[in-house]
Amino acid sequence: MAAPPVPIHLEQIAVGRGHPIRPDPHKTAPPYLDHGILELDNNTAERAMRSVAIGRKNYLFVGSLTGGRAAAIAYTLIETAKLNGVDPQAWLADTLACIPDHKITRIDDLLPWHWRTEK
């Protein structure tokens, strides 16, 4: 006959005692307290990804691996333009029109954060 199992209490394992988030909460502060530019949460990133999550079923039918990569590039360009306060459609139309005559050494000028509507 097997011995009955010995009950284990949470205090006996590391989970029950807890684990400190920081080594010493009085000596080090979280980075967002030292640097005002850091956010407490990632809501901005979550909102940016919402359109991708909502249409996830549609993205299953991109056709091929190459189509999926092209869609990922397009979504990245559009979301980058939005995050920089640029109208994605206007920026993409202007950028695609400028590419044939643009110097390869000045490609940074076409990025959304350098783009101006006065062009």
C-alpha positions in Angstrom: 0.0 0.0 0.0 1.3 3.4 -1.0 1.9 6.2 1.5 -0.7 8.9 1.5 0.3 12.1 -0.2 1.8 14.8 2.1 -0.1 18.1 1.7 2.0 21.0 0.6 1.2 24.4 1.8 1.9 27.5 -0.3 4.3 28.8 2.4 6.5 25.8 1.7 7.2 26.7 -1.9 8.6 29.9 -3.5 5.3 30.9 -5.0 3.7 31.2 -1.6 6.4 33.5 -0.3 6.2 35.7 -3.3 9.0 37.2 -5.4 10.1 40.8 -5.2 9.6 42.7 -8.4 12.6 44.8 -7.7 15.7 43.8 -5.7 15.3 46.6 -3.2 12.2 48.8 -3.7 13.7 51.6 -1.6 16.9 51.9 -3.6 15.7 51.6 -7.1 12.7 53.1 -8.7 10.9 51.8 -11.8 12.2 53.4 -15.0 8.9 55.2 -15.7 9.4 57.2 -12.5 12.8 58.4 -13.5 12.0 59.1 -17.2 8.7 60.9 -17.9 8.7 59.8 -21.5 8.0 56.2 -20.5 4.4 55.1 -20.2 3.0 53.0 -17.4 1.3 50.6 -19.8 1.3 49.5 -23.4 -2.2 50.8 -24.4 -0.8 52.7 -27.3 0.8 49.6 -28.8 -2.4 47.6 -28.1 -4.6 50.1 -29.9 -2.3 50.1 -32.9 -2.5 46.3 -33.1 -6.3 46.3 -32.7 -7.0 46.6 -36.4 -4.8 43.7 -37.1 -6.5 41.6 -34.4 -10.0 42.5 -35.6 -9.3 41.4 -39.1 -7.3 38.3 -38.2 -9.6 35.9 -40.0 -9.3 37.9 -43.2 -5.6 37.7 -43.0 -5.6 33.9 -43.2 -6.5 34.3 -46.8 -3.6 36.4 -48.1 -2.9 33.7 -50.7 0.7 32.8 -50.0 3.7 33.4 -47.8 4.8 36.2 -50.2 1.4 37.8 -49.9 1.6 37.6 -46.1 4.9 39.3 -46.1 3.6 42.0 -48.4 0.6 42.5 -46.2 2.8 42.8 -43.1 5.0 45.4 -44.8 1.9 47.4 -45.9 0.4 47.3 -42.3 3.8 48.4 -40.9 4.0 51.4 -43.2 0.4 52.4 -42.6 0.7 52.2 -38.8 4.1 54.0 -38.8 2.5 56.8 -40.7 -0.4 57.0 -38.3 1.8 57.0 -35.3 3.7 60.0 -36.8 0.5 62.0 -37.4 0.7 61.6 -41.2 -2.2 60.7 -43.4 -1.2 57.2 -44.7 -2.9 57.4 -48.0 -1.4 60.8 -48.9 2.0 59.8 -47.7 2.1 56.5 -49.6 0.8 58.1 -52.8 3.4 60.8 -52.7 6.2 58.4 -51.7 5.4 55.9 -54.4 5.3 58.8 -57.0 8.7 60.1 -55.7 10.6 56.7 -55.7 11.5 56.5 -59.4 13.3 59.9 -59.4 14.6 59.9 -55.8 18.3 59.4 -55.0 19.0 56.2 -53.1 21.4 58.1 -50.8 18.5 60.3 -49.6 15.9 57.5 -48.9 15.5 58.8 -45.3 13.6 61.8 -46.7 10.8 59.6 -47.7 10.1 58.2 -44.2 6.9 59.4 -42.6 8.5 61.5 -39.9 10.4 63.5 -42.6 7.5 63.8 -45.0 5.7 67.2 -45.3 2.3 67.8 -46.9 3.6 71.0 -48.6 5.5 69.0 -51.3 
